[in-house]
Amino acid sequence: MKTYILEVYSLKENGEAEILGKYHLSDGKISIGRSGGDQCSFSNGILGINSPHVSRHHADIILSERDIEYIDEGSTNGSYPIQQGEILNERIKRVKGNSLEVVLANSFFIRVFQEEKRSTQKISLPEELYTEGRRPKIRRIIIKRSK
């Protein structure tokens, strides 16, 4: 059985990313949605993010032996997956891969990867990215690691 790591970051307007949570997971389904509790919590397969920008049932992540699948459940502010360090220019409904990096509602960054494999650290957002006709506040994501 594969072990996965889920990292959740809050994105600041200057592009810096602050880690909110890191969770070790195995195969199964994770539901992502707005919560009224802590800024970020994970329990019983539910990742809760306390933010008005995240929909009540924003998305699902399905972890299997073969791959990771992300499904946006019709969220209001959208999901923007990152592939090869670049965010896709349009909202997505579904994406699959060996690892996953997604920007939620221009406010949070989620990364899922196999424990023995690490995703790249360099991530940038292209100038052309628009959300519902509005420019996002964030141009690039800077992840600072503690020493």
C-alpha positions as CSV (number, residue, x, y, z in Angstrom):
1,M,0.0,0.0,0.0
2,K,1.3,3.4,-1.0
3,T,1.6,6.2,1.6
4,Y,0.9,9.8,0.4
5,I,1.6,13.1,2.0
6,L,-1.0,16.0,1.8
7,E,0.3,19.5,2.4
8,V,-1.9,22.5,2.7
9,Y,-0.7,26.1,2.3
10,S,-2.3,29.5,2.8
11,L,-1.3,31.9,0.0
12,K,-0.5,35.5,0.8
13,E,-0.9,38.4,-1.6
14,N,2.9,38.8,-2.0
15,G,3.0,35.1,-3.2
16,E,4.4,33.6,-0.1
17,A,2.9,30.3,1.0
18,E,2.5,29.5,4.7
19,I,2.1,25.8,5.6
20,L,-1.2,25.1,7.5
21,G,-1.0,21.3,7.7
22,K,0.8,18.2,6.6
23,Y,-1.0,14.8,6.7
24,H,0.1,11.2,6.0
25,L,-2.5,9.3,4.0
26,S,-3.2,5.9,2.4
27,D,-5.6,4.9,-0.4
28,G,-9.0,6.3,-0.2
29,K,-11.2,9.4,-0.8
30,I,-10.6,12.9,0.8
31,S,-13.3,15.5,0.6
32,I,-12.2,19.2,0.7
33,G,-14.6,21.9,1.9
34,R,-15.2,24.9,4.0
35,S,-15.2,24.4,7.8
36,G,-16.0,26.7,10.7
37,G,-13.3,25.3,13.0
38,D,-9.5,25.7,12.8
39,Q,-7.9,27.3,9.8
40,C,-7.1,23.8,8.5
41,S,-8.1,20.4,9.9
42,F,-8.2,16.8,8.7
43,S,-10.4,14.1,10.2
44,N,-12.2,11.1,8.9
45,G,-11.3,11.7,5.3
46,I,-12.4,15.4,5.4
47,L,-10.0,18.3,4.9
48,G,-11.7,21.4,6.3
49,I,-10.4,24.9,5.5
50,N,-11.9,27.8,7.4
51,S,-12.3,30.4,4.5
52,P,-15.2,32.0,2.7
53,H,-13.3,31.4,-0.5
54,V,-13.6,27.7,-0.3
55,S,-16.9,26.1,-1.2
56,R,-18.8,23.8,1.3
57,H,-17.9,20.8,-0.8
58,H,-15.1,22.2,-3.0
59,A,-13.4,19.0,-4.3
60,D,-12.5,15.4,-3.8
61,I,-9.1,13.7,-4.0
62,I,-9.0,10.0,-4.7
63,L,-5.8,8.2,-3.8
64,S,-5.2,4.7,-5.3
65,E,-2.3,2.4,-6.0
66,R,-2.2,3.7,-9.6
67,D,-2.6,7.4,-9.3
68,I,-4.0,10.5,-7.6
69,E,-7.3,12.0,-9.0
70,Y,-8.6,15.5,-8.2
71,I,-12.3,16.3,-8.9
72,D,-13.6,19.8,-8.5
73,E,-17.3,19.5,-7.3
74,G,-18.5,22.7,-9.0
75,S,-16.9,25.1,-6.5
76,T,-17.7,28.8,-6.8
77,N,-14.1,30.0,-6.9
78,G,-12.5,27.1,-8.8
79,S,-9.5,24.9,-8.8
80,Y,-6.3,25.5,-10.8
81,P,-4.0,22.5,-11.1
82,I,-0.2,23.0,-11.5
83,Q,1.6,20.9,-13.9
84,Q,5.4,21.0,-14.4
85,G,5.6,24.1,-12.2
86,E,3.0,26.2,-14.1
87,I,-0.6,26.7,-13.2
88,L,-3.1,25.8,-15.9
89,N,-4.8,28.9,-17.4
90,E,-8.3,27.7,-16.9
91,R,-10.4,26.1,-14.2
92,I,-10.6,22.3,-14.2
93,K,-13.1,19.7,-13.2
94,R,-10.8,16.7,-13.1
95,V,-7.1,15.9,-13.2
96,K,-5.0,12.7,-12.6
97,G,-1.4,12.1,-12.0
98,N,1.4,10.6,-9.8
99,S,1.5,13.8,-7.8
100,L,-0.9,16.7,-7.5
101,E,-0.5,20.5,-7.0
102,V,-3.6,22.6,-7.0
103,V,-4.5,26.2,-6.2
104,L,-7.9,26.5,-4.6
105,A,-9.9,29.8,-5.0
106,N,-6.6,31.8,-5.4
107,S,-6.2,31.5,-1.6
108,F,-4.8,28.0,-0.9
109,F,-2.3,25.7,-2.4
110,I,-2.6,21.9,-2.0
111,R,0.1,19.4,-2.8
112,V,-0.2,15.6,-2.7
113,F,2.6,13.2,-3.5
114,Q,3.9,9.7,-2.6
115,E,5.9,9.7,0.6
116,E,9.1,8.5,-1.2
117,K,8.8,11.0,-4.0
118,R,8.9,14.8,-3.6
119,S,7.2,17.3,-5.9
120,T,9.2,20.2,-7.3
121,Q,9.4,23.3,-5.1
122,K,9.4,25.9,-8.0
123,I,5.9,27.0,-8.8
124,S,4.9,30.1,-10.8
125,L,1.6,31.6,-12.0
126,P,1.5,33.0,-15.5
127,E,0.3,36.6,-16.1
128,E,-2.5,35.3,-18.3
129,L,-4.3,33.6,-15.4
130,Y,-7.8,35.0,-14.8
131,T,-10.5,33.9,-12.4
132,E,-14.1,34.8,-13.5
133,G,-12.7,37.8,-15.4
134,R,-10.6,39.1,-12.4
135,R,-6.8,39.0,-12.2
136,P,-5.6,37.0,-9.2
137,K,-3.7,38.8,-6.5
138,I,-0.9,36.2,-6.6
139,R,1.7,36.1,-9.3
140,R,3.9,33.3,-8.0
141,I,4.1,31.1,-5.0
142,I,7.1,31.1,-2.7
143,I,7.4,28.2,-0.3
144,K,9.7,28.9,2.6
145,R,11.0,25.9,4.4
146,S,12.0,26.1,8.0
147,K,15.6,25.2,8.8
